[in-house]
Amino acid sequence: DNAPESCPGVSSDAAGKASGCAGCPNQKLCASGEARKPDPAVGDVRDRLSGVKRKILVLSGKGGVGKSTVSAQLSFGFAARNLDA
């Protein structure tokens, strides 16, 4: 989170070492190589969502914009139209 615009990205060999990394709160994590490792939670999420027929991603880079409200209203609307089957 809060990576500078000049961030080379975690998959880069320069991750955590480039001049654009200076002052980034994730600099040590990127430089250590830990950020390159696969996220162990991905498999768990995949398993949990495998039985979900339809998925809609509601996201924002900012808090307090109504993501939960939109998600709840979508689920109510789909259920009311019998789209949960």
PDB file of N, CA, C and O in Angstrom:
ATOM      1  N   ASP A   1       0.837  -1.193   0.000  1.00  0.00           N
ATOM      2  CA  ASP A   1       0.000   0.000   0.000  1.00  0.00           C
ATOM      3  C   ASP A   1       0.879   1.252   0.000  1.00  0.00           C
ATOM      4  O   ASP A   1       2.017   1.221   0.466  1.00  0.00           O
ATOM      5  N   ASN A   2       0.355   2.315  -0.510  1.00  0.00           N
ATOM      6  CA  ASN A   2       1.025   3.617  -0.509  1.00  0.00           C
ATOM      7  C   ASN A   2       2.368   3.607  -1.222  1.00  0.00           C
ATOM      8  O   ASN A   2       3.261   4.373  -0.859  1.00  0.00           O
ATOM      9  N   ALA A   3       2.529   2.761  -2.223  1.00  0.00           N
ATOM     10  CA  ALA A   3       3.780   2.717  -2.982  1.00  0.00           C
ATOM     11  C   ALA A   3       3.879   3.961  -3.858  1.00  0.00           C
ATOM     12  O   ALA A   3       2.873   4.426  -4.393  1.00  0.00           O
ATOM     13  N   PRO A   4       5.079   4.499  -4.006  1.00  0.00           N
ATOM     14  CA  PRO A   4       5.243   5.685  -4.844  1.00  0.00           C
ATOM     15  C   PRO A   4       4.986   5.357  -6.314  1.00  0.00           C
ATOM     16  O   PRO A   4       5.078   4.198  -6.718  1.00  0.00           O
ATOM     17  N   GLU A   5       4.668   6.362  -7.101  1.00  0.00           N
ATOM     18  CA  GLU A   5       4.377   6.181  -8.521  1.00  0.00           C
ATOM     19  C   GLU A   5       5.552   5.573  -9.273  1.00  0.00           C
ATOM     20  O   GLU A   5       5.352   4.851 -10.249  1.00  0.00           O
ATOM     21  N   SER A   6       6.759   5.852  -8.839  1.00  0.00           N
ATOM     22  CA  SER A   6       7.960   5.358  -9.519  1.00  0.00           C
ATOM     23  C   SER A   6       8.355   3.957  -9.065  1.00  0.00           C
ATOM     24  O   SER A   6       9.457   3.503  -9.372  1.00  0.00           O
ATOM     25  N   CYS A   7       7.490   3.273  -8.350  1.00  0.00           N
ATOM     26  CA  CYS A   7       7.767   1.929  -7.852  1.00  0.00           C
ATOM     27  C   CYS A   7       8.030   0.982  -9.020  1.00  0.00           C
ATOM     28  O   CYS A   7       7.228   0.922  -9.952  1.00  0.00           O
ATOM     29  N   PRO A   8       9.141   0.241  -8.985  1.00  0.00           N
ATOM     30  CA  PRO A   8       9.443  -0.693 -10.072  1.00  0.00           C
ATOM     31  C   PRO A   8       8.593  -1.953 -10.028  1.00  0.00           C
ATOM     32  O   PRO A   8       8.576  -2.703 -11.004  1.00  0.00           O
ATOM     33  N   GLY A   9       7.894  -2.213  -8.942  1.00  0.00           N
ATOM     34  CA  GLY A   9       7.068  -3.398  -8.812  1.00  0.00           C
ATOM     35  C   GLY A   9       7.806  -4.522  -8.112  1.00  0.00           C
ATOM     36  O   GLY A   9       9.034  -4.588  -8.168  1.00  0.00           O
ATOM     37  N   VAL A  10       7.078  -5.399  -7.460  1.00  0.00           N
ATOM     38  CA  VAL A  10       7.698  -6.447  -6.648  1.00  0.00           C
ATOM     39  C   VAL A  10       8.381  -7.511  -7.488  1.00  0.00           C
ATOM     40  O   VAL A  10       9.259  -8.211  -6.983  1.00  0.00           O
ATOM     41  N   SER A  11       8.010  -7.655  -8.752  1.00  0.00           N
ATOM     42  CA  SER A  11       8.623  -8.690  -9.588  1.00  0.00           C
ATOM     43  C   SER A  11       9.924  -8.224 -10.243  1.00  0.00           C
ATOM     44  O   SER A  11      10.615  -9.016 -10.884  1.00  0.00           O
ATOM     45  N   SER A  12      10.253  -6.958 -10.086  1.00  0.00           N
ATOM     46  CA  SER A  12      11.468  -6.403 -10.678  1.00  0.00           C
ATOM     47  C   SER A  12      12.701  -6.773  -9.847  1.00  0.00           C
ATOM     48  O   SER A  12      12.616  -6.921  -8.628  1.00  0.00           O
ATOM     49  N   ASP A  13      13.840  -6.918 -10.518  1.00  0.00           N
ATOM     50  CA  ASP A  13      15.097  -7.145  -9.800  1.00  0.00           C
ATOM     51  C   ASP A  13      15.495  -5.930  -8.964  1.00  0.00           C
ATOM     52  O   ASP A  13      16.276  -6.036  -8.018  1.00  0.00           O
ATOM     53  N   ALA A  14      14.941  -4.771  -9.334  1.00  0.00           N
ATOM     54  CA  ALA A  14      15.251  -3.531  -8.619  1.00  0.00           C
ATOM     55  C   ALA A  14      14.294  -3.269  -7.458  1.00  0.00           C
ATOM     56  O   ALA A  14      14.376  -2.226  -6.810  1.00  0.00           O
ATOM     57  N   ALA A  15      13.391  -4.206  -7.195  1.00  0.00           N
ATOM     58  CA  ALA A  15      12.393  -4.014  -6.132  1.00  0.00           C
ATOM     59  C   ALA A  15      13.070  -3.740  -4.796  1.00  0.00           C
ATOM     60  O   ALA A  15      13.887  -4.535  -4.330  1.00  0.00           O
ATOM     61  N   GLY A  16      12.731  -2.630  -4.192  1.00  0.00           N
ATOM     62  CA  GLY A  16      13.280  -2.251  -2.895  1.00  0.00           C
ATOM     63  C   GLY A  16      14.652  -1.627  -2.959  1.00  0.00           C
ATOM     64  O   GLY A  16      15.176  -1.171  -1.943  1.00  0.00           O
ATOM     65  N   LYS A  17      15.245  -1.601  -4.148  1.00  0.00           N
ATOM     66  CA  LYS A  17      16.603  -1.075  -4.287  1.00  0.00           C
ATOM     67  C   LYS A  17      16.673   0.145  -5.193  1.00  0.00           C
ATOM     68  O   LYS A  17      17.639   0.905  -5.119  1.00  0.00           O
ATOM     69  N   ALA A  18      15.682   0.351  -6.038  1.00  0.00           N
ATOM     70  CA  ALA A  18      15.675   1.469  -6.983  1.00  0.00           C
ATOM     71  C   ALA A  18      15.514   2.793  -6.241  1.00  0.00           C
ATOM     72  O   ALA A  18      15.039   2.829  -5.106  1.00  0.00           O
ATOM     73  N   SER A  19      15.912   3.870  -6.894  1.00  0.00           N
ATOM     74  CA  SER A  19      15.802   5.193  -6.260  1.00  0.00           C
ATOM     75  C   SER A  19      14.346   5.540  -5.981  1.00  0.00           C
ATOM     76  O   SER A  19      14.055   6.275  -5.037  1.00  0.00           O
ATOM     77  N   GLY A  20      13.427   5.019  -6.794  1.00  0.00           N
ATOM     78  CA  GLY A  20      12.005   5.276  -6.577  1.00  0.00           C
ATOM     79  C   GLY A  20      11.461   4.602  -5.333  1.00  0.00           C
ATOM     80  O   GLY A  20      10.351   4.901  -4.894  1.00  0.00           O
ATOM     81  N   CYS A  21      12.239   3.694  -4.763  1.00  0.00           N
ATOM     82  CA  CYS A  21      11.802   2.978  -3.565  1.00  0.00           C
ATOM     83  C   CYS A  21      12.098   3.750  -2.275  1.00  0.00           C
ATOM     84  O   CYS A  21      11.580   3.412  -1.211  1.00  0.00           O
ATOM     85  N   ALA A  22      12.921   4.771  -2.376  1.00  0.00           N
ATOM     86  CA  ALA A  22      13.312   5.544  -1.194  1.00  0.00           C
ATOM     87  C   ALA A  22      12.084   6.126  -0.508  1.00  0.00           C
ATOM     88  O   ALA A  22      11.283   6.824  -1.130  1.00  0.00           O
ATOM     89  N   GLY A  23      11.947   5.837   0.752  1.00  0.00           N
ATOM     90  CA  GLY A  23      10.838   6.380   1.536  1.00  0.00           C
ATOM     91  C   GLY A  23       9.566   5.549   1.476  1.00  0.00           C
ATOM     92  O   GLY A  23       8.596   5.859   2.167  1.00  0.00           O
ATOM     93  N   CYS A  24       9.554   4.507   0.671  1.00  0.00           N
ATOM     94  CA  CYS A  24       8.360   3.668   0.570  1.00  0.00           C
ATOM     95  C   CYS A  24       8.245   2.809   1.824  1.00  0.00           C
ATOM     96  O   CYS A  24       9.245   2.254   2.279  1.00  0.00           O
ATOM     97  N   PRO A  25       7.043   2.688   2.395  1.00  0.00           N
ATOM     98  CA  PRO A  25       6.891   1.873   3.603  1.00  0.00           C
ATOM     99  C   PRO A  25       7.121   0.376   3.337  1.00  0.00           C
ATOM    100  O   PRO A  25       7.329  -0.387   4.280  1.00  0.00           O
ATOM    101  N   ASN A  26       7.085  -0.045   2.086  1.00  0.00           N
ATOM    102  CA  ASN A  26       7.273  -1.452   1.742  1.00  0.00           C
ATOM    103  C   ASN A  26       8.688  -1.769   1.263  1.00  0.00           C
ATOM    104  O   ASN A  26       8.942  -2.886   0.812  1.00  0.00           O
ATOM    105  N   GLN A  27       9.599  -0.827   1.349  1.00  0.00           N
ATOM    106  CA  GLN A  27      10.938  -0.990   0.782  1.00  0.00           C
ATOM    107  C   GLN A  27      11.654  -2.231   1.321  1.00  0.00           C
ATOM    108  O   GLN A  27      12.209  -2.999   0.536  1.00  0.00           O
ATOM    109  N   LYS A  28      11.655  -2.439   2.607  1.00  0.00           N
ATOM    110  CA  LYS A  28      12.356  -3.598   3.185  1.00  0.00           C
ATOM    111  C   LYS A  28      11.717  -4.906   2.734  1.00  0.00           C
ATOM    112  O   LYS A  28      12.420  -5.875   2.444  1.00  0.00           O
ATOM    113  N   LEU A  29      10.408  -4.937   2.675  1.00  0.00           N
ATOM    114  CA  LEU A  29       9.697  -6.140   2.243  1.00  0.00           C
ATOM    115  C   LEU A  29      10.052  -6.485   0.798  1.00  0.00           C
ATOM    116  O   LEU A  29      10.323  -7.645   0.489  1.00  0.00           O
ATOM    117  N   CYS A  30      10.053  -5.500  -0.079  1.00  0.00           N
ATOM    118  CA  CYS A  30      10.388  -5.735  -1.488  1.00  0.00           C
ATOM    119  C   CYS A  30      11.844  -6.163  -1.641  1.00  0.00           C
ATOM    120  O   CYS A  30      12.138  -7.089  -2.397  1.00  0.00           O
ATOM    121  N   ALA A  31      12.748  -5.509  -0.941  1.00  0.00           N
ATOM    122  CA  ALA A  31      14.168  -5.815  -1.051  1.00  0.00           C
ATOM    123  C   ALA A  31      14.484  -7.222  -0.525  1.00  0.00           C
ATOM    124  O   ALA A  31      15.440  -7.851  -0.980  1.00  0.00           O
ATOM    125  N   SER A  32      13.699  -7.712   0.418  1.00  0.00           N
ATOM    126  CA  SER A  32      13.943  -9.034   1.004  1.00  0.00           C
ATOM    127  C   SER A  32      13.541 -10.169   0.073  1.00  0.00           C
ATOM    128  O   SER A  32      13.987 -11.303   0.250  1.00  0.00           O
ATOM    129  N   GLY A  33      12.707  -9.876  -0.912  1.00  0.00           N
ATOM    130  CA  GLY A  33      12.227 -10.913  -1.818  1.00  0.00           C
ATOM    131  C   GLY A  33      10.950 -11.581  -1.348  1.00  0.00           C
ATOM    132  O   GLY A  33      10.368 -12.382  -2.079  1.00  0.00           O
ATOM    133  N   GLU A  34      10.503 -11.266  -0.139  1.00  0.00           N
ATOM    134  CA  GLU A  34       9.275 -11.868   0.402  1.00  0.00           C
ATOM    135  C   GLU A  34       8.052 -11.506  -0.437  1.00  0.00           C
ATOM    136  O   GLU A  34       7.118 -12.300  -0.547  1.00  0.00           O
ATOM    137  N   ALA A  35       8.054 -10.324  -1.024  1.00  0.00           N
ATOM    138  CA  ALA A  35       6.893  -9.879  -1.801  1.00  0.00           C
ATOM    139  C   ALA A  35       6.751 -10.662  -3.103  1.00  0.00           C
ATOM    140  O   ALA A  35       5.677 -10.664  -3.704  1.00  0.00           O
ATOM    141  N   ARG A  36       7.807 -11.320  -3.543  1.00  0.00           N
ATOM    142  CA  ARG A  36       7.751 -12.113  -4.777  1.00  0.00           C
ATOM    143  C   ARG A  36       7.111 -13.476  -4.577  1.00  0.00           C
ATOM    144  O   ARG A  36       6.630 -14.088  -5.530  1.00  0.00           O
ATOM    145  N   LYS A  37       7.105 -13.943  -3.354  1.00  0.00           N
ATOM    146  CA  LYS A  37       6.570 -15.268  -3.076  1.00  0.00           C
ATOM    147  C   LYS A  37       5.065 -15.292  -3.310  1.00  0.00           C
ATOM    148  O   LYS A  37       4.379 -14.299  -3.066  1.00  0.00           O
ATOM    149  N   PRO A  38       4.551 -16.424  -3.784  1.00  0.00           N
ATOM    150  CA  PRO A  38       3.110 -16.522  -4.003  1.00  0.00           C
ATOM    151  C   PRO A  38       2.346 -16.403  -2.685  1.00  0.00           C
ATOM    152  O   PRO A  38       2.801 -16.876  -1.644  1.00  0.00           O
ATOM    153  N   ASP A  39       1.203 -15.776  -2.746  1.00  0.00           N
ATOM    154  CA  ASP A  39       0.362 -15.591  -1.566  1.00  0.00           C
ATOM    155  C   ASP A  39      -0.289 -16.934  -1.220  1.00  0.00           C
ATOM    156  O   ASP A  39      -1.017 -17.487  -2.044  1.00  0.00           O
ATOM    157  N   PRO A  40      -0.044 -17.466  -0.024  1.00  0.00           N
ATOM    158  CA  PRO A  40      -0.620 -18.766   0.341  1.00  0.00           C
ATOM    159  C   PRO A  40      -2.140 -18.737   0.470  1.00  0.00           C
ATOM    160  O   PRO A  40      -2.776 -19.791   0.448  1.00  0.00           O
ATOM    161  N   ALA A  41      -2.724 -17.572   0.602  1.00  0.00           N
ATOM    162  CA  ALA A  41      -4.178 -17.477   0.746  1.00  0.00           C
ATOM    163  C   ALA A  41      -4.916 -17.632  -0.582  1.00  0.00           C
ATOM    164  O   ALA A  41      -6.129 -17.839  -0.587  1.00  0.00           O
ATOM    165  N   VAL A  42      -4.213 -17.536  -1.698  1.00  0.00           N
ATOM    166  CA  VAL A  42      -4.869 -17.615  -3.010  1.00  0.00           C
ATOM    167  C   VAL A  42      -5.594 -18.947  -3.176  1.00  0.00           C
ATOM    168  O   VAL A  42      -6.728 -18.976  -3.654  1.00  0.00           O
ATOM    169  N   GLY A  43      -4.962 -20.035  -2.792  1.00  0.00           N
ATOM    170  CA  GLY A  43      -5.601 -21.346  -2.893  1.00  0.00           C
ATOM    171  C   GLY A  43      -6.837 -21.452  -2.018  1.00  0.00           C
ATOM    172  O   GLY A  43      -7.846 -22.022  -2.434  1.00  0.00           O
ATOM    173  N   ASP A  44      -6.769 -20.909  -0.812  1.00  0.00           N
ATOM    174  CA  ASP A  44      -7.926 -20.928   0.090  1.00  0.00           C
ATOM    175  C   ASP A  44      -9.086 -20.138  -0.491  1.00  0.00           C
ATOM    176  O   ASP A  44     -10.233 -20.583  -0.447  1.00  0.00           O
ATOM    177  N   VAL A  45      -8.788 -18.974  -1.032  1.00  0.00           N
ATOM    178  CA  VAL A  45      -9.832 -18.143  -1.626  1.00  0.00           C
ATOM    179  C   VAL A  45     -10.450 -18.864  -2.826  1.00  0.00           C
ATOM    180  O   VAL A  45     -11.671 -18.885  -2.983  1.00  0.00           O
ATOM    181  N   ARG A  46      -9.609 -19.449  -3.663  1.00  0.00           N
ATOM    182  CA  ARG A  46     -10.095 -20.189  -4.837  1.00  0.00           C
ATOM    183  C   ARG A  46     -11.028 -21.323  -4.405  1.00  0.00           C
ATOM    184  O   ARG A  46     -12.082 -21.522  -5.009  1.00  0.00           O
ATOM    185  N   ASP A  47     -10.647 -22.057  -3.371  1.00  0.00           N
ATOM    186  CA  ASP A  47     -11.478 -23.157  -2.882  1.00  0.00           C
ATOM    187  C   ASP A  47     -12.809 -22.659  -2.339  1.00  0.00           C
ATOM    188  O   ASP A  47     -13.860 -23.242  -2.607  1.00  0.00           O
ATOM    189  N   ARG A  48     -12.753 -21.581  -1.578  1.00  0.00           N
ATOM    190  CA  ARG A  48     -13.982 -21.053  -0.977  1.00  0.00           C
ATOM    191  C   ARG A  48     -14.943 -20.495  -2.019  1.00  0.00           C
ATOM    192  O   ARG A  48     -16.160 -20.582  -1.856  1.00  0.00           O
ATOM    193  N   LEU A  49     -14.400 -19.924  -3.085  1.00  0.00           N
ATOM    194  CA  LEU A  49     -15.254 -19.330  -4.111  1.00  0.00           C
ATOM    195  C   LEU A  49     -15.646 -20.312  -5.211  1.00  0.00           C
ATOM    196  O   LEU A  49     -16.421 -19.960  -6.100  1.00  0.00           O
ATOM    197  N   SER A  50     -15.126 -21.527  -5.165  1.00  0.00           N
ATOM    198  CA  SER A  50     -15.400 -22.484  -6.234  1.00  0.00           C
ATOM    199  C   SER A  50     -16.883 -22.818  -6.354  1.00  0.00           C
ATOM    200  O   SER A  50     -17.363 -23.119  -7.447  1.00  0.00           O
ATOM    201  N   GLY A  51     -17.605 -22.767  -5.255  1.00  0.00           N
ATOM    202  CA  GLY A  51     -19.034 -23.063  -5.290  1.00  0.00           C
ATOM    203  C   GLY A  51     -19.911 -21.850  -5.570  1.00  0.00           C
ATOM    204  O   GLY A  51     -21.133 -21.974  -5.645  1.00  0.00           O
ATOM    205  N   VAL A  52     -19.308 -20.700  -5.724  1.00  0.00           N
ATOM    206  CA  VAL A  52     -20.072 -19.482  -5.995  1.00  0.00           C
ATOM    207  C   VAL A  52     -20.213 -19.335  -7.504  1.00  0.00           C
ATOM    208  O   VAL A  52     -19.222 -19.237  -8.227  1.00  0.00           O
ATOM    209  N   LYS A  53     -21.462 -19.321  -7.966  1.00  0.00           N
ATOM    210  CA  LYS A  53     -21.729 -19.319  -9.403  1.00  0.00           C
ATOM    211  C   LYS A  53     -21.376 -17.994 -10.067  1.00  0.00           C
ATOM    212  O   LYS A  53     -20.732 -17.971 -11.115  1.00  0.00           O
ATOM    213  N   ARG A  54     -21.796 -16.900  -9.458  1.00  0.00           N
ATOM    214  CA  ARG A  54     -21.552 -15.579 -10.049  1.00  0.00           C
ATOM    215  C   ARG A  54     -20.765 -14.737  -9.053  1.00  0.00           C
ATOM    216  O   ARG A  54     -21.067 -14.716  -7.860  1.00  0.00           O
ATOM    217  N   LYS A  55     -19.766 -14.053  -9.557  1.00  0.00           N
ATOM    218  CA  LYS A  55     -18.935 -13.206  -8.700  1.00  0.00           C
ATOM    219  C   LYS A  55     -18.844 -11.819  -9.303  1.00  0.00           C
ATOM    220  O   LYS A  55     -18.616 -11.672 -10.503  1.00  0.00           O
ATOM    221  N   ILE A  56     -19.019 -10.811  -8.483  1.00  0.00           N
ATOM    222  CA  ILE A  56     -18.881  -9.417  -8.904  1.00  0.00           C
ATOM    223  C   ILE A  56     -17.900  -8.762  -7.934  1.00  0.00           C
ATOM    224  O   ILE A  56     -18.082  -8.823  -6.718  1.00  0.00           O
ATOM    225  N   LEU A  57     -16.885  -8.153  -8.469  1.00  0.00           N
ATOM    226  CA  LEU A  57     -15.885  -7.486  -7.646  1.00  0.00           C
ATOM    227  C   LEU A  57     -16.267  -6.016  -7.497  1.00  0.00           C
ATOM    228  O   LEU A  57     -16.439  -5.303  -8.485  1.00  0.00           O
ATOM    229  N   VAL A  58     -16.394  -5.581  -6.265  1.00  0.00           N
ATOM    230  CA  VAL A  58     -16.674  -4.182  -5.963  1.00  0.00           C
ATOM    231  C   VAL A  58     -15.471  -3.672  -5.198  1.00  0.00           C
ATOM    232  O   VAL A  58     -15.211  -4.113  -4.079  1.00  0.00           O
ATOM    233  N   LEU A  59     -14.728  -2.737  -5.797  1.00  0.00           N
ATOM    234  CA  LEU A  59     -13.531  -2.255  -5.126  1.00  0.00           C
ATOM    235  C   LEU A  59     -13.309  -0.777  -5.387  1.00  0.00           C
ATOM    236  O   LEU A  59     -13.885  -0.175  -6.294  1.00  0.00           O
ATOM    237  N   SER A  60     -12.462  -0.231  -4.562  1.00  0.00           N
ATOM    238  CA  SER A  60     -12.060   1.161  -4.691  1.00  0.00           C
ATOM    239  C   SER A  60     -10.724   1.313  -3.987  1.00  0.00           C
ATOM    240  O   SER A  60     -10.419   0.576  -3.049  1.00  0.00           O
ATOM    241  N   GLY A  61      -9.941   2.255  -4.433  1.00  0.00           N
ATOM    242  CA  GLY A  61      -8.672   2.528  -3.774  1.00  0.00           C
ATOM    243  C   GLY A  61      -8.837   3.473  -2.602  1.00  0.00           C
ATOM    244  O   GLY A  61      -7.847   3.917  -2.020  1.00  0.00           O
ATOM    245  N   LYS A  62     -10.051   3.780  -2.254  1.00  0.00           N
ATOM    246  CA  LYS A  62     -10.315   4.758  -1.211  1.00  0.00           C
ATOM    247  C   LYS A  62     -11.389   4.204  -0.284  1.00  0.00           C
ATOM    248  O   LYS A  62     -12.284   3.482  -0.722  1.00  0.00           O
ATOM    249  N   GLY A  63     -11.299   4.534   0.959  1.00  0.00           N
ATOM    250  CA  GLY A  63     -12.311   4.106   1.914  1.00  0.00           C
ATOM    251  C   GLY A  63     -13.483   5.064   1.964  1.00  0.00           C
ATOM    252  O   GLY A  63     -13.364   6.229   1.584  1.00  0.00           O
ATOM    253  N   GLY A  64     -14.609   4.569   2.431  1.00  0.00           N
ATOM    254  CA  GLY A  64     -15.774   5.430   2.644  1.00  0.00           C
ATOM    255  C   GLY A  64     -16.519   5.841   1.397  1.00  0.00           C
ATOM    256  O   GLY A  64     -17.193   6.871   1.387  1.00  0.00           O
ATOM    257  N   VAL A  65     -16.406   5.045   0.336  1.00  0.00           N
ATOM    258  CA  VAL A  65     -17.087   5.410  -0.909  1.00  0.00           C
ATOM    259  C   VAL A  65     -18.340   4.582  -1.166  1.00  0.00           C
ATOM    260  O   VAL A  65     -19.011   4.780  -2.179  1.00  0.00           O
ATOM    261  N   GLY A  66     -18.667   3.654  -0.260  1.00  0.00           N
ATOM    262  CA  GLY A  66     -19.908   2.903  -0.376  1.00  0.00           C
ATOM    263  C   GLY A  66     -19.782   1.506  -0.955  1.00  0.00           C
ATOM    264  O   GLY A  66     -20.752   0.979  -1.500  1.00  0.00           O
ATOM    265  N   LYS A  67     -18.609   0.892  -0.852  1.00  0.00           N
ATOM    266  CA  LYS A  67     -18.425  -0.465  -1.396  1.00  0.00           C
ATOM    267  C   LYS A  67     -19.358  -1.463  -0.720  1.00  0.00           C
ATOM    268  O   LYS A  67     -19.974  -2.291  -1.392  1.00  0.00           O
ATOM    269  N   SER A  68     -19.462  -1.390   0.572  1.00  0.00           N
ATOM    270  CA  SER A  68     -20.330  -2.327   1.300  1.00  0.00           C
ATOM    271  C   SER A  68     -21.793  -2.090   0.954  1.00  0.00           C
ATOM    272  O   SER A  68     -22.565  -3.038   0.807  1.00  0.00           O
ATOM    273  N   THR A  69     -22.168  -0.834   0.827  1.00  0.00           N
ATOM    274  CA  THR A  69     -23.548  -0.514   0.460  1.00  0.00           C
ATOM    275  C   THR A  69     -23.874  -1.048  -0.922  1.00  0.00           C
ATOM    276  O   THR A  69     -24.927  -1.655  -1.117  1.00  0.00           O
ATOM    277  N   VAL A  70     -22.991  -0.833  -1.879  1.00  0.00           N
ATOM    278  CA  VAL A  70     -23.204  -1.335  -3.238  1.00  0.00           C
ATOM    279  C   VAL A  70     -23.281  -2.854  -3.230  1.00  0.00           C
ATOM    280  O   VAL A  70     -24.154  -3.430  -3.880  1.00  0.00           O
ATOM    281  N   SER A  71     -22.389  -3.504  -2.510  1.00  0.00           N
ATOM    282  CA  SER A  71     -22.379  -4.971  -2.446  1.00  0.00           C
ATOM    283  C   SER A  71     -23.676  -5.504  -1.851  1.00  0.00           C
ATOM    284  O   SER A  71     -24.262  -6.452  -2.373  1.00  0.00           O
ATOM    285  N   ALA A  72     -24.115  -4.901  -0.771  1.00  0.00           N
ATOM    286  CA  ALA A  72     -25.349  -5.346  -0.128  1.00  0.00           C
ATOM    287  C   ALA A  72     -26.555  -5.128  -1.035  1.00  0.00           C
ATOM    288  O   ALA A  72     -27.411  -6.005  -1.153  1.00  0.00           O
ATOM    289  N   GLN A  73     -26.626  -3.978  -1.669  1.00  0.00           N
ATOM    290  CA  GLN A  73     -27.763  -3.688  -2.546  1.00  0.00           C
ATOM    291  C   GLN A  73     -27.782  -4.601  -3.765  1.00  0.00           C
ATOM    292  O   GLN A  73     -28.852  -5.017  -4.209  1.00  0.00           O
ATOM    293  N   LEU A  74     -26.610  -4.918  -4.311  1.00  0.00           N
ATOM    294  CA  LEU A  74     -26.547  -5.866  -5.421  1.00  0.00           C
ATOM    295  C   LEU A  74     -27.079  -7.234  -4.983  1.00  0.00           C
ATOM    296  O   LEU A  74     -27.870  -7.850  -5.698  1.00  0.00           O
ATOM    297  N   SER A  75     -26.650  -7.703  -3.818  1.00  0.00           N
ATOM    298  CA  SER A  75     -27.101  -9.019  -3.355  1.00  0.00           C
ATOM    299  C   SER A  75     -28.603  -9.027  -3.094  1.00  0.00           C
ATOM    300  O   SER A  75     -29.281 -10.002  -3.420  1.00  0.00           O
ATOM    301  N   PHE A  76     -29.130  -7.952  -2.509  1.00  0.00           N
ATOM    302  CA  PHE A  76     -30.583  -7.878  -2.289  1.00  0.00           C
ATOM    303  C   PHE A  76     -31.322  -7.874  -3.620  1.00  0.00           C
ATOM    304  O   PHE A  76     -32.323  -8.572  -3.779  1.00  0.00           O
ATOM    305  N   GLY A  77     -30.840  -7.100  -4.563  1.00  0.00           N
ATOM    306  CA  GLY A  77     -31.486  -7.020  -5.874  1.00  0.00           C
ATOM    307  C   GLY A  77     -31.468  -8.341  -6.612  1.00  0.00           C
ATOM    308  O   GLY A  77     -32.479  -8.747  -7.186  1.00  0.00           O
ATOM    309  N   PHE A  78     -30.316  -9.025  -6.603  1.00  0.00           N
ATOM    310  CA  PHE A  78     -30.218 -10.318  -7.276  1.00  0.00           C
ATOM    311  C   PHE A  78     -31.117 -11.353  -6.615  1.00  0.00           C
ATOM    312  O   PHE A  78     -31.771 -12.141  -7.298  1.00  0.00           O
ATOM    313  N   ALA A  79     -31.150 -11.351  -5.279  1.00  0.00           N
ATOM    314  CA  ALA A  79     -32.013 -12.299  -4.560  1.00  0.00           C
ATOM    315  C   ALA A  79     -33.495 -12.030  -4.858  1.00  0.00           C
ATOM    316  O   ALA A  79     -34.278 -12.966  -5.023  1.00  0.00           O
ATOM    317  N   ALA A  80     -33.873 -10.752  -4.924  1.00  0.00           N
ATOM    318  CA  ALA A  80     -35.272 -10.399  -5.194  1.00  0.00           C
ATOM    319  C   ALA A  80     -35.696 -10.815  -6.604  1.00  0.00           C
ATOM    320  O   ALA A  80     -36.871 -11.086  -6.852  1.00  0.00           O
ATOM    321  N   ARG A  81     -34.741 -10.862  -7.511  1.00  0.00           N
ATOM    322  CA  ARG A  81     -35.040 -11.262  -8.891  1.00  0.00           C
ATOM    323  C   ARG A  81     -34.754 -12.752  -9.111  1.00  0.00           C
ATOM    324  O   ARG A  81     -34.737 -13.234 -10.243  1.00  0.00           O
ATOM    325  N   ASN A  82     -34.534 -13.456  -8.022  1.00  0.00           N
ATOM    326  CA  ASN A  82     -34.251 -14.886  -8.040  1.00  0.00           C
ATOM    327  C   ASN A  82     -33.022 -15.205  -8.868  1.00  0.00           C
ATOM    328  O   ASN A  82     -32.978 -16.241  -9.532  1.00  0.00           O
ATOM    329  N   LEU A  83     -32.015 -14.327  -8.841  1.00  0.00           N
ATOM    330  CA  LEU A  83     -30.772 -14.534  -9.575  1.00  0.00           C
ATOM    331  C   LEU A  83     -29.722 -15.229  -8.731  1.00  0.00           C
ATOM    332  O   LEU A  83     -28.558 -15.313  -9.124  1.00  0.00           O
ATOM    333  N   ASP A  84     -30.135 -15.736  -7.557  1.00  0.00           N
ATOM    334  CA  ASP A  84     -29.174 -16.408  -6.694  1.00  0.00           C
ATOM    335  C   ASP A  84     -29.058 -17.898  -7.033  1.00  0.00           C
ATOM    336  O   ASP A  84     -28.254 -18.611  -6.432  1.00  0.00           O
ATOM    337  N   ALA A  85     -29.832 -18.351  -7.961  1.00  0.00           N
ATOM    338  CA  ALA A  85     -29.784 -19.781  -8.328  1.00  0.00           C
ATOM    339  C   ALA A  85     -28.942 -20.000  -9.557  1.00  0.00           C
ATOM    340  O   ALA A  85     -28.791 -21.136 -10.007  1.00  0.00           O
TER     341      ALA A  85
END
